[in-house]
Structure formats: C-alpha cells, structure tokens
Amino acid sequence: MCGIAGCWGEGAGAGAVEDTRRRMRRLRHRGPDGQGLRPMEAGVLGHTRLAIMDPARGDQPHVAEDGVTALVANGEIYNHEALRASLGEHRFVSRSDTEVALHLFEAEGAGALGRLDGMFALAHAAGDELLLGRDPLGIKPLYMARSAGDSVRFASEMKALQDVGDRITELPAGCVWSSRGGLRRYYHVPEPSAAITDPDEAAAEVRAALERAVRKRLMSDVPLGAFLSGGLDSSAIAALAMREMGALHTFSVGVEGSPDLDAAEAVARHIGSHHHTLVFGIDEVEAELERLIFALESFDRDLVRSAVPTFFTARLAARHVKVALTGEGADELFGGYRYVRRLRGHALAAELKRSLEGMHNLNLQRVDRLTMAHGLEARVPFLDRDMVALAQRIAPELKIGQVEGRPVEKWVLRRAVQDLLPERVVWRDKAQFDEGSGTTDLMADIAGSAGTPVPRLGVTPRSAEEGLYLRLFASAFERPEALVPNLGRWLPSPA
C-alpha cells in the first residue's frame, strides 16, 4: 500500500519535480518506508512506499525495459503470479505484484485494467500519454486537479491537491482516464438477477467464494492480522484466516464495557487467535478528533462516528502488523443495514446495488484513510470481484430472512459461516461499528459540550454533532471548499 502523485501535460514545466515532491510529502503517512520519483517526457510520477511485497526490491516507480515507460501504483494485485507467467518475454526486476501491471499495460494498454484482480489506483506513463486507473469498486482512492496550461495533477488523497487552483475531482471507481482520450468506464457492478434461489446452494457458494477471497488476500511478505469487532463480518474473516494461517493477530477496540469488546473476546477464544484489545474514552477521542477528521477528509456525522473506532483499531494493529483484513462490504452485498429490513424483492436488490456503488467515498474512504494514517494496509475480502458477482445472483429473499418471526439481515451469510463461530455471534443483532464499540453515545457527549458552530462552506450540518465535525474540517485544511464536492453523505434511499 502506498501513495501516488504526479504532474502531467502542458504547463507542468520545470517546476514539476518539486511540485510532485511537495505532494508526496503530504502523502508520507501512506508510504513511510521510502519514496521514488521519475521525470518523464511530459511530466513526473511520484510514489511513497509502504513495503508489503518484496520489500527489498519492489521500489517504485517501476520502469520498463525501454526506459521511457513507467508506472506507480497504490494497492495489491492478487493474481500477479498468474499474470507474471503470461508475460514471460518481459524482464522483471522484483517479485512485486505491481510491477506486473507495468508490463501488462505494455502488452495490452488500458485493457489491462480488466485483468487486474485486486485493489488499486495507478498511473501509467508512456511517451506523451498518461493513463490513470482505479479498481472496480474504488477500494483505493485517486483524485485529479487541472491547473494552468491544461496540466493535470493527481494524488491518492485530496489534501495533497488542495493548493491546485481548479476543482479537485475524483477518478470514479471502475474507470480509466487517458490524457489523450478522456474518461472511460471499464467495470459496472453486475445487475441483480435472483438466479440463485435455493438456500443451501446459496450458502455453499457464498462460503466457497469467501474462502477463496480470504486465501488470496493472505499474500504478504510482512506480518498480517485482522480487525475483529465481534460482529459477524469481521469474525468470519478472522476465522477463515486463522484456518489458513494457523496463527493470527486480531484487534478490537471500544469504550469500557462495550458489547463489541465482549463479543470479540469470545470470538478470539473460539478461533484461537492472539488477541489485542484497546479501551478508549472521551479524553482520547477529543485529543485525536481533529487529526482524525484531517485523515478522513470528511465531516459526515455517521462517517466520523464509525471512523473513531477504525482510527484506534488501526493504531493498535500497526504496532504489531503491516496488513489487516477487515469485514467491509458484507452489509452492502447481503443486506446488513437495519433500514433495509423493510425492503423486499426488487426494492432491496436496487438499494443494495446503490449502496455498493456508493461505498468508495463512504465506508471504503473511512477504511483507507484511517488505516493509511497509521501506515497500515487494509484488505477487504468481501469486495472480491467474484464475491460481488455471486452476491448479485442471490435472490433478495435469502438476504433478509426470518428467524422466529423477526427479520434477520444477512441471513444467507450467517448460514454460510455458522460452523465457524459461536452461535451467539452468528445470530447476533446487527450493530454499526460506532454503536457496538460504544462510540455513538461518546460522540454525542463530546458534541453536546462543544456548542453549535455557524454552518460554513455552503453545507448545512444536519445536527449539532455534525456541526462540530464541520468546524474541525474547515480548520484542518488550507482550502476546505476544494474538498467538499467529492464528499460522500450517508443518505439512505427513500425506497
């Protein structure tokens, strides 16, 4: 996992190298292990490295044999070994997964993106053309900004671009942008089809797909662990990882006496992981809140609430590992949010697809920013491309099921993993991360003592609590108004 930045096109000028270095400094938290920079014919590529695969030889930018083609990437390519075998005529200088993307682009151009199985944001430069690409669901971030002379700056986080004169825009998930041809989408979330209606078949396929997704995400040349909130999603991931690895560090946080801490301890005992716990309170949150919002790049109330336990879990995990598995994505695939319990059939399928397509600047932004703030790479097995395709084929009635006359979210997923976990965890009622960790009440107490600020930046806060976050957001950035157009908002569908 890393940070990428660069400058391209007319107007990049003689200052492009220093311009890119300045943006790389703002991304140093994403790549504390090293930096690399490559001046090119029409611009500069920069990279800050968190060394995961081939730490000794995997430095970026990757440069091709011709010396004029280069690539920088943030993320992981899980099928890199298979792709490497198909590119035998190329000279590889490392075992890095992202070097494979460089040579695949040489062979196939922008079409290479569809063959990359992983999470990534990347920039590929050849001659006077720059290609920017992002993974299908936007697990890894990438932003662009145009400036004088029609040059383009790009970076992994908005904070690295806030000094560019014109508006910052997000490269959409599943898209590629070319300096010659503009923006093109190469991936669409599959339409729901309800092709699988048998509960046993659905559960068996979900289990097999999840096992494959976890297995491929265990590739690492550095220590790997798992977040463990005590909820169904993270517990299932941790249990499968433990079966594969035989030993696993797991991490949970919460306020004193929170239900997540108790449930996580029970799961850790059940699967036999080496478990780490951190208890935080109001003093710790108040001390870190502005830093957290700066890292998150958002003031949305619900996103900040869930970012608090993520921040402390990432800090705890980074003391022991460099890679952590998380449970994000299961709610969007299998109907995990309480408000969708009332939906049925097409309405449920449409809402889950909508929430899946919007994850990139909500939950995925939270996970990316808060883990990278601590130099930690997060991997999300539920958002494996094959798992997404499978979930879209499962009938909606298998996602919101009935147990003893009450609706139960993620019913088919619970069936798929029920042998892995204690029964009380498998059938535990859904609790948002901020609720189960005790953060919701804590944040309300902080906001209640802070007063209500005057709305700023053309955004009206939806509560006094969100008003506090907006005030901290406005003070954390040089040009906060440049970030606002890209911010996601938790707005459940009225369907």
C-alpha positions, 0 to 999 in steps of 0.5 A: 500500500502506498501513495501516488502523485504526479504532474502531467501535460502542458504547463507542468514545466520545470517546476514539476519535480518539486511540485510532485515532491511537495505532494508526496510529502503530504502523502508520507503517512501512506508510504513511510518506508521510502519514496521514488520519483521519475521525470518523464517526457511530459511530466513526473510520477511520484510514489511513497512506499509502504513495503508489503511485497518484496520489500527489498526490491519492489521500489517504485516507480517501476520502469520498463525495459525501454526506459521511457515507460513507467508506472506507480501504483497504490494497492495489491494485485492478487493474481500477479503470479498468474499474470507474471507467467503470461508475460514471460518475454518481459524482464522483471526486476522484483517479485512485486505484484505491481510491477506486473501491471507495468508490463501488462499495460505494455502488452495490452494498454488500458485493457489491462485494467480488466485483468487486474484482480485486486485493489488499486489506483495507478498511473501509467506513463508512456511517451506523451500519454498518461493513463490513470486507473482505479479498481472496480469498486474504488477500494483505493482512492485517486483524485485529479486537479487541472491547473494552468496550461491544461496540466493535470495533477493527481494524488491518492488523497485530496489534501495533497491537491488542495493548493491546485487552483481548479476543482479537485475531482475524483477518478470514479471507481471502475474507470480509466482516464487517458490524457489523450482520450478522456474518461472511460468506464471499464467495470459496472457492478453486475445487475441483480438477477435472483438466479440463485434461489435455493438456500443451501446452494446459496450458502455453499457458494457464498462460503466457497467464494469467501474462502477463496477471497480470504486465501488470496488476500493472505499474500504478504511478505510482512506480518498480517492480522485482522480487525475483529469487532465481534460482529459477524463480518469481521469474525468470519474473516478472522476465522477463515484466516486463522484456518489458513494461517494457523496463527493470527493477530486480531484487534478490537477496540471500544469504550469500557464495557462495550458489547463489541469488546465482549463479543470479540473476546469470545470470538478470539477464544473460539478461533484461537487467535492472539488477541489485542484489545484497546479501551478508549474514552472521551479524553482520547477521542477529543485529543485525536478528533481533529487529526482524525477528521484531517485523515478522513477528509470528511465531516459526515456525522455517521462517517466520523462516528464509525471512523473513531473506532477504525482510527484506534483499531488501526493504531493498535494493529500497526504496532504489531502488523503491516496488513489487516483484513477487515469485514467491509462490504458484507452489509452492502452485498447481503443486506446488513443495514437495519433500514433495509429490513423493510425492503423486499424483492426488487426494492432491496436488490436496487438499494443494495446495488446503490449502496455498493456503488456508493461505498468508495467515498463512504465506508471504503474512504473511512477504511483507507484513510484511517488505516493509511494514517497509521501506515497500515494496509487494509484488505477487504475480502468481501469486495472480491470481484467474484464475491460481488458477482455471486452476491448479485445472483442471490435472490433478495429473499435469502438476504433478509430472512426470518428467524422466529418471526423477526427479520434477520439481515444477512441471513444467507451469510450467517448460514454460510459461516455458522460452523465457524463461530459461536452461535451467539455471534452468528445470530447476533443483532446487527450493530454499526461499528460506532454503536457496538464499540460504544462510540455513538453515545461518546460522540454525542457527549463530546458534541453536546459540550462543544456548542453549535458552530455557524454552518460554513462552506455552503453545507448545512450540518444536519445536527449539532454533532455534525456541526462540530465535525464541520468546524474541525474540517474547515480548520484542518485544511488550507482550502476546505471548499476544494474538498467538499464536492467529492464528499460522500453523505450517508443518505439512505434511499427513500425506497 
